[in-house]
C-alpha cells in the first residue's frame, strides 16, 4: 500500500514562494544582465569571511559542530546576551519553518500582513494553522490592525518584518515596543529583522514573547551560504533545539559567520553604498516620471501608479534582461521593486531602463 502525506500537506497547492531568476531565464530564453530582484548584496562578503571560508573548505571531510558553539558564542557576544538565547539555522527562512513547526498546528491562529514576506506564509500554511492576513495601510504594515486581529482571534503567533519586505518601511523602536506590548499575553511575536543593519541603532525589546531574526544574507553579503539566527527572549532556542536538524549549518557557514561578525567596517561600507544606490535609483526613476517609496533596506519600490502598469513595466525589464520583482498584493502591487547595487551596475540599469 502506498504511503500518503498528511491531510494538511495533501490539501496544499503546488507552489513555491518565489520564481527564481534561473527559472525565469529558462522560461524567457535569455541570460539576465542585471540581477536586481532578490535583494542580494552585489557588494559581496567581507574579505575576512572569504578567507575563513577558504580555510574551512580544506576540512570539509569533517562534520560541522552540530551545536554551533563558537558561532553562537560570537553572536551572543556581539549582541551582549547569553548564548542560550541564540538559535542558528539555514537563513531566516529555515528558522521560520522551525518556529512554525514548533508553535503552530491546525488548532492555532497566526496573524501577518497581506502581501508580506511570502516565505513566512509558506511555512505557516504548511502547519495547517489558520493564517489571518491584515492589509497594508499607507504603504506599510498596519500594526494597529495586526494587534486587533491577534486579540480578536486569540492568535498564538504574530509575524512582522521590520524593516518590512516588500515595502521597505521601518517602524521605530518605540512603535515596535508598543506593538509587542499590546499583543495577547500568550502570543509569540516573530520579528523578522533581515534588513536591520540598514536602519538606525536598535533598541532591544524586553520580554520572553519576542523572537528577533537576523541573517547573513543581506548586509553581510552571503545569501548563497544560507546562514541566519534567532535572538530569543525566553526558552525558544531550547525548544527549537528539540526539532532542528543538528548538522544543517555547515562548517564553512559557521566559520564565515564568525569572521563576518568581526568585520563591522565592511557592513558599514555596504550600508553606505546601499544608501547611495537607492538615491541613484530614485533619480533614475524620477527621470522616467516615477516616484519611489521610502526605504531603510537594500531595495526600493518604484511607484508605477497601477497594478497593470507595474506588470507592464516589470515585463519590459525582464525583456531587457533585467531581473526585478513586483509585489503581488494591493496596495503595493502598483510598484516594481529594485535591489540597490554598485555604481557600475546602476549605470547599466539606467541604460537598460525601458523607454
Secondary structure, 3 states (H helix, E strand, C coil): CCCCCCHHHHCCCCCCCCCCHHHHHHHHCCCCCEECCCCCCCCCCCHHHHHHHHHHHCCCCCCCCCCCHHHHHHHHHHHCCCHHHEEEECHHHHHHHHHHHHHCCCCCEEEEECCCCHHHHHHHHCCCCEEEEECCECCECCHHHHHHHHHHHCCCEEEEECCCCCCCCCCCHHHHHHHHHHCCCCCEEEEECCCHHHCCCCCCCCCCCEEEEEECCCCCCCHHHCCEEEEECCCHHHHHCCCCCCCCCCHHHHHHHHHHHCCHHHHHHHHHHHHHHHHHHHHHHHHCCCEECCCCCCEEEEECCCHHHHHHHHHHHHHCCEECECCCCCCHHHEEEEECCCHHHHHHHHHHCCC
